[in-house]
Amino acid sequence: MRPWKPGVSGNPRGRPKVAEEVRTLARVHGKRALERLVELMDDPDPRVAFMASREVLDRAYGKPSPAMDADAHDGQVTVVVKQFNYEPGADVLPLPPRTHEP
């Protein structure tokens, strides 16, 4: 049993907003935090290295969108990656074109 009626939000004011001074303080330490993530990319534990690498890539290119085509028929799953650009030996992965699909 819910303490509120159907159609009424249990949290009418939504999530609490982060105070601007907290956000500013976090940004002061942003460069140091990113440098530490880059150091952790070389950690001997592959789980730590993977997670640090993922965080760096997310900050550089944005989190990958889950927008991919997937279909399941007769117990088989087909996933189609629409685009992946990589030039071997390139120092920087190219930014994908920004598209908005309906």
C-alpha positions as CSV (number, residue, x, y, z in Angstrom):
1,M,0.0,0.0,0.0
2,R,1.4,3.4,-1.0
3,P,1.1,6.4,1.3
4,W,-0.1,8.6,-1.7
5,K,-2.9,8.4,-4.1
6,P,-2.5,7.1,-7.7
7,G,-1.4,10.0,-10.0
8,V,0.2,11.9,-7.2
9,S,4.0,12.0,-7.0
10,G,5.6,10.7,-3.9
11,N,8.3,13.3,-4.4
12,P,6.5,16.4,-5.7
13,R,9.6,18.7,-5.6
14,G,11.8,16.2,-7.5
15,R,15.4,15.4,-6.7
16,P,17.2,17.9,-4.5
17,K,19.4,20.3,-6.5
18,V,23.2,20.3,-5.8
19,A,24.2,23.5,-4.2
20,E,26.2,25.7,-6.5
21,E,29.1,26.0,-4.0
22,V,29.4,22.2,-3.9
23,R,29.5,22.0,-7.7
24,T,32.1,24.8,-7.8
25,L,34.3,23.0,-5.2
26,A,34.1,19.7,-7.2
27,R,35.2,21.6,-10.3
28,V,38.2,23.0,-8.5
29,H,39.4,19.4,-8.0
30,G,38.4,18.2,-11.5
31,K,41.8,18.4,-13.1
32,R,43.4,16.5,-10.3
33,A,40.7,13.8,-10.4
34,L,41.1,13.4,-14.1
35,E,44.9,13.1,-13.7
36,R,44.3,10.4,-11.1
37,L,42.0,8.5,-13.5
38,V,44.6,8.6,-16.2
39,E,47.2,7.2,-13.7
40,L,44.8,4.4,-12.8
41,M,44.5,3.4,-16.5
42,D,47.9,1.7,-15.9
43,D,46.9,-0.1,-12.8
44,P,47.9,-3.8,-12.8
45,D,44.4,-4.8,-11.9
46,P,42.6,-5.0,-15.2
47,R,39.3,-4.1,-13.5
48,V,40.7,-0.9,-12.2
49,A,42.3,0.0,-15.5
50,F,39.1,-0.7,-17.4
51,M,37.0,1.4,-15.1
52,A,39.4,4.3,-15.2
53,S,39.7,4.1,-19.0
54,R,35.9,4.0,-19.3
55,E,35.6,7.1,-17.1
56,V,38.2,9.0,-19.1
57,L,36.5,8.1,-22.4
58,D,33.1,9.1,-21.0
59,R,34.4,12.5,-20.1
60,A,36.2,12.9,-23.5
61,Y,33.5,11.7,-25.8
62,G,30.4,11.4,-23.6
63,K,28.7,8.3,-22.4
64,P,27.9,5.9,-25.3
65,S,24.2,6.0,-26.2
66,P,22.4,2.7,-26.0
67,A,21.0,3.5,-29.4
68,M,21.7,0.5,-31.4
69,D,19.6,-1.9,-33.3
70,A,18.9,-5.2,-31.6
71,D,16.5,-7.9,-32.7
72,A,15.7,-11.3,-31.3
73,H,14.2,-14.1,-33.4
74,D,14.2,-17.9,-32.9
75,G,16.6,-17.6,-29.9
76,Q,19.2,-15.6,-31.8
77,V,20.0,-12.0,-31.0
78,T,21.3,-9.6,-33.7
79,V,22.9,-6.4,-32.8
80,V,23.8,-3.8,-35.4
81,V,26.4,-1.1,-34.5
82,K,25.6,1.8,-36.7
83,Q,29.0,3.4,-36.9
84,F,32.4,3.0,-35.4
85,N,35.4,5.0,-36.6
86,Y,38.9,4.2,-35.6
87,E,42.1,4.8,-37.4
88,P,44.9,2.5,-36.3
89,G,47.8,4.5,-34.8
90,A,45.7,7.6,-34.2
91,D,46.3,9.3,-30.9
92,V,42.7,10.5,-30.6
93,L,39.5,8.7,-31.6
94,P,37.5,10.9,-33.9
95,L,34.2,12.3,-32.5
96,P,31.2,10.7,-34.1
97,P,28.8,13.0,-36.0
98,R,26.0,14.2,-33.8
99,T,22.7,12.8,-35.1
100,H,19.3,12.8,-33.6
101,E,17.0,10.1,-34.6
102,P,13.2,10.3,-34.1
